[in-house]
Every structure is written in structure tokens, then in C-alpha cells.
């Protein structure tokens, strides 16, 4: 493929996914797969929507709603891979899912990878 250069007038039109540096440099996260690290970045990006919608619990913890099907589409992953990444993040303690009834997707709390041992 032959892509063209981005000029100075277009440089600010791209949005970016931010992945905390701790996920890349801290030995605690050495076993975390790259797709899971990227997924965590995608979830951080979703926090903007949560803040706009005032999605927070009674303790003031912000949560996101990110159904598996939407994660699959956004990241171009199979259902199995998306579920595996979610499981990795949950097992490591970077996210906490809370199930809701009635066929609604779980809410997901993100935890700060830079702060360990704080609930």
C-alpha cells in the first residue's frame, strides 16, 4: 500500500489510545498479553463517555459499559480472544466486572496499574 504523508493541517485529527507506561515497564505486567494491554487502553478511552454520562457508583467510582461484541468490533478480535483478554485483565486485578441482570452487559471498573494494594 502507498500511504500519503500527514501534513501539518491534518495532524490533530487523529485520536489515540493511551496505554499506561506501567503496563509496559512494570514486571507485574510482564505476562500480560499485548492485546490485553491495548484493550485496557481502549477501556481508558471509554472513560470519557462514562464521565459525560455520569456513570459512577455510590462510592464515586467511575465505570464503563463495554459489551464483548463492541470490544470485538473495535479491536477486530474473535469473541474468544476478546473474552480471553478480559479474563487476563480481571485475573491480574486491572478490571473488576459487576454483572447486571436482564441481559444487560456487565459494568466494568478499571483499576489504576500504578497504584497497588488500594481498593
Secondary structure by P-SEA (a helix, b strand, c coil): cbbbbbcccccccbbbbbcccccccccccccccaaaaaaaaaaaaaaaaaaaacccccccbbbbbbcaaaaaaaacccaaaaaaaaaaaaaaccbbbbbbcccccbbbbbbbccccccc
